[in-house]
Amino acid sequence: MGAGQSTPLTPSSQASQASQASQASVCKFSEEQIVKLDQEIKKIDGLILSVKRNGNYNKVVSDAGATIPDLEGARFANYMSTLTGKSFEDKSEKFNILNRSGNSSYFSFILEHLLYAQVNDILEEYKAILSSIKTLCEKYQSNCVADVVVEQDIDKIISENFSNAQTHLNLFNQIQIPDTITLKETTLKETIGIINEINKRFSNIDNIKIEMKTICEGTRTTRLFSRAGGKTTRSASKKRKQMKMKMKGSNSLSKTRNNKKKYNNGKRVKK
């Protein structure tokens, strides 16, 4: 991470450096990225655990609560022990309070913990977006809906989940990271690459809607074919084939009986 500012987790200013978005269908893309995000979340969890295992961590947290009034004393230690479930905005606020304290070097463990926790929140939010898309894919593949419903479903995901994630990305990008904090750049660069790829894939919402409508159209066409007699036609063809086999067997049996009859008649004549 560069001194003084976090590496942006959004591709808006680095579009040329972002990896190319997958050309797979939005359904397949979502499934693939969920797996990647799970791996990144696991990595960030590992980094958080590493910070908390430091021998000085608990003392630093206790001192922060005792010396910074806005952190509400002893309650701050409890806050840091249960960051999961705390809002992104709250973690960002706590980071800014510590960063403005003038003693960021001493509080570096807490600052690093809060930064990783914010990245973790962003990853979870993107995972929620992709999980919602995956659910819609399964829904449309089994039961097609009207085009207007597809648009409403996608708009809801974008207006709620995606907009929320983008807001948090922007907040994270505005964080001024002190020189005293050294984050795991390799891990975060991989995280950034995945988020950039997702952002690029979802940059054109109209295309996403078209893809989802196409899934519905395929389901609708299959059902119409079935109702028009698609299954019946195949069944009739199978029955005709079975009838031919029976007739062929019947003819063979008839020929065998005739041959036996001629043979027996011939024997009687010789006698």
C-alpha positions in Angstrom: 0.0 0.0 0.0 1.3 3.4 -0.8 2.1 5.8 2.0 -0.7 8.2 2.9 -3.5 6.6 1.0 -5.1 3.2 0.5 -4.9 1.5 -2.9 -8.2 2.1 -4.6 -10.6 -0.9 -4.6 -12.6 0.5 -7.5 -11.5 0.4 -11.2 -12.8 3.9 -12.0 -9.3 5.5 -12.0 -7.4 2.4 -13.1 -9.6 0.8 -15.8 -6.6 0.2 -18.1 -4.9 -1.9 -15.3 -8.0 -3.9 -14.3 -8.1 -7.5 -15.5 -10.4 -8.3 -18.3 -13.8 -9.4 -17.2 -14.8 -12.9 -17.9 -16.7 -13.6 -21.1 -18.6 -16.3 -19.4 -22.4 -15.9 -18.9 -23.4 -13.8 -15.9 -24.6 -16.9 -14.1 -21.3 -18.8 -14.6 -19.3 -15.7 -13.8 -21.2 -15.2 -10.5 -20.5 -18.8 -9.4 -16.8 -18.5 -10.2 -16.4 -15.2 -8.4 -18.2 -16.4 -5.3 -15.6 -19.1 -4.9 -12.8 -16.5 -5.4 -14.4 -14.1 -2.9 -14.7 -16.9 -0.3 -10.9 -17.5 -0.7 -10.2 -13.8 -0.3 -12.4 -13.6 2.8 -10.5 -16.5 4.3 -7.2 -14.7 3.7 -8.3 -11.4 5.2 -9.7 -13.4 8.3 -6.2 -14.9 8.6 -4.6 -11.4 8.5 -7.0 -10.2 11.2 -6.2 -13.2 13.4 -2.5 -12.6 12.9 -2.8 -9.0 14.1 -4.9 -10.0 17.2 -2.3 -12.6 18.1 0.4 -10.0 18.6 1.4 -9.9 22.2 0.9 -6.1 22.5 -2.5 -6.1 20.9 -4.7 -6.2 24.0 -2.6 -3.5 25.8 -2.7 -1.2 22.8 -6.5 -1.6 22.6 -6.9 -0.9 26.3 -4.6 2.2 26.1 -6.6 3.5 23.2 -9.9 3.3 25.2 -8.3 4.9 28.2 -6.6 7.8 26.4 -9.1 8.7 23.6 -12.5 9.9 25.1 -14.4 9.3 21.8 -13.7 5.6 22.1 -15.8 5.3 25.3 -13.1 3.8 27.6 -13.3 0.2 28.5 -16.1 -0.4 26.1 -13.7 0.0 23.2 -12.0 -3.3 24.0 -15.3 -5.1 23.8 -16.0 -3.3 20.5 -12.7 -4.5 19.0 -13.3 -8.1 20.2 -16.6 -8.4 18.3 -16.1 -6.4 15.0 -18.1 -8.9 13.1 -21.6 -7.4 12.7 -20.5 -3.9 13.3 -21.4 -1.5 10.5 -18.8 -0.5 7.9 -19.4 3.2 8.7 -18.8 2.6 12.4 -15.4 0.9 11.7 -14.5 3.7 9.4 -15.3 6.3 12.1 -13.3 4.5 14.7 -10.3 4.3 12.3 -10.5 8.1 11.7 -10.7 8.8 15.5 -7.5 6.8 16.1 -5.8 8.2 13.1 -6.4 11.8 14.2 -5.1 11.0 17.7 -1.6 12.0 16.8 -0.3 8.6 18.0 -1.1 6.4 15.0 2.3 4.6 15.3 1.4 3.2 18.7 -2.1 2.3 17.6 -1.0 0.7 14.3 -2.3 -2.8 15.4 -5.8 -1.4 15.9 -5.7 0.6 12.7 -4.6 -2.4 10.7 -7.3 -4.5 12.2 -10.0 -1.9 11.3 -8.7 -1.7 7.8 -8.8 -5.4 7.2 -12.3 -5.5 8.7 -13.5 -2.9 6.2 -12.0 -4.9 3.3 -13.7 -8.0 4.6 -17.1 -6.1 4.7 -16.6 -5.0 1.1 -15.9 -8.6 0.0 -19.0 -9.9 1.9 -21.1 -7.2 0.1 -19.9 -8.2 -3.3 -20.5 -11.9 -2.4 -24.1 -11.0 -1.5 -24.5 -9.3 -4.9 -23.2 -12.4 -6.8 -25.3 -14.7 -4.6 -28.4 -12.8 -5.5 -27.6 -13.0 -9.2 -27.0 -16.8 -8.8 -30.4 -17.2 -7.1 -32.1 -15.3 -10.0 -30.4 -17.5 -12.5 -31.7 -20.6 -10.8 -35.1 -19.0 -10.6 -35.3 -18.1 -14.2 -33.9 -21.4 -15.4 -36.8 -23.3 -13.7 -39.6 -20.7 -13.9 -39.5 -17.9 -16.4 -41.0 -14.5 -15.5 -42.0 -11.5 -17.6 -39.3 -9.2 -18.9 -40.5 -6.4 -16.6 -40.1 -8.6 -13.6 -36.5 -9.4 -14.7 -35.8 -5.7 -14.8 -37.3 -5.1 -11.4 -35.3 -7.9 -9.9 -32.0 -6.6 -11.3 -32.8 -3.0 -10.4 -33.4 -4.1 -6.8 -30.0 -5.8 -6.5 -28.2 -2.8 -8.1 -30.0 -0.2 -6.1 -29.6 -1.9 -2.8 -26.6 -4.3 -2.7 -24.4 -2.9 -5.4 -24.9 0.8 -4.5 -24.2 0.0 -0.9 -20.9 -1.8 -1.8 -19.9 1.1 -4.1 -20.5 3.6 -1.3 -18.2 1.6 1.0 -15.6 1.4 -1.7 -15.6 5.1 -2.0 -15.3 5.6 1.7 -12.4 3.1 1.9 -10.6 4.9 -1.0 -10.8 8.2 1.0 -8.9 6.7 4.0 -5.5 8.3 4.6 -3.3 5.5 5.8 -0.3 6.6 8.0 3.2 5.6 6.9 3.5 3.5 10.1 1.1 0.9 8.8 2.3 -1.9 6.6 -0.5 -3.9 5.0 -0.1 -7.2 3.1 0.1 -5.7 -0.4 0.2 -9.0 -2.3 -3.1 -10.2 -0.7 -4.8 -6.9 -1.1 -3.7 -6.6 -4.8 -5.4 -10.0 -5.4 -8.5 -8.7 -3.7 -8.4 -5.5 -5.7 -8.1 -7.5 -8.9 -11.2 -9.6 -8.1 -13.3 -6.6 -7.2 -12.2 -4.8 -10.3 -13.2 -7.7 -12.4 -16.7 -7.8 -10.8 -17.1 -4.1 -11.2 -16.2 -4.3 -14.9 -18.6 -7.3 -15.5 -21.5 -5.3 -13.9 -20.6 -1.9 -15.4 -23.3 -2.3 -18.0 -26.6 -3.1 -16.2 -28.6 -3.2 -19.5 -26.4 -6.1 -20.7 -27.0 -8.0 -17.5 -30.7 -7.6 -17.9 -30.5 -8.8 -21.5 -28.6 -11.9 -20.4 -31.2 -12.7 -17.8 -34.1 -12.2 -20.2 -32.4 -14.6 -22.6 -32.3 -17.2 -19.9 -36.1 -16.7 -19.4 -36.7 -16.9 -23.1 -34.9 -20.2 -23.3 -37.0 -21.6 -20.4 -40.2 -20.2 -22.1 -39.3 -21.8 -25.5 -38.6 -25.2 -23.9 -42.0 -25.1 -22.1 -43.8 -24.1 -25.2 -42.2 -26.9 -27.2 -43.2 -29.4 -24.5 -46.8 -28.2 -24.5 -46.9 -28.3 -28.3 -46.2 -32.0 -28.2 -42.5 -32.2 -28.1 -42.6 -35.0 -25.6 -45.5 -36.7 -27.3 -43.7 -36.8 -30.6 -40.6 -38.4 -29.1 -42.9 -40.9 -27.3 -44.8 -41.8 -30.5 -41.5 -42.4 -32.3 -40.4 -44.7 -29.6 -43.6 -46.6 -29.7 -43.4 -47.0 -33.6 -39.9 -48.4 -33.2 -41.0 -50.9 -30.6 -43.9 -52.0 -32.8 -41.5 -52.6 -35.7 -39.4 -54.8 -33.5 -42.4 -56.8 -32.4 -43.5 -57.2 -36.0 -40.1 -58.3 -37.0 -40.0 -60.9 -34.2 -43.5 -62.1 -35.2 -42.5 -62.6 -38.8 -39.4 -64.5 -37.8 -41.5 -66.7 -35.5 -44.0 -67.3 -38.3 -41.3 -68.3 -40.8 -39.9 -70.8 -38.2 -43.3 -72.4 -37.8 -43.8 -72.7 -41.5 -40.4 -74.3 -42.0 -41.1 -76.8 -39.2 -44.5 -77.6 -40.8 -43.0 -78.2 -44.2 -40.3 -80.4 -42.7 -42.8 -82.5 -40.8 -45.0 -82.9 -43.9 -42.0 -84.0 -45.9 -41.2 -86.7 -43.4 -44.7 -88.0 -43.5 -44.6 -88.2 -47.3 -41.4 -90.3 -47.2 -43.1 -92.8 -44.9 
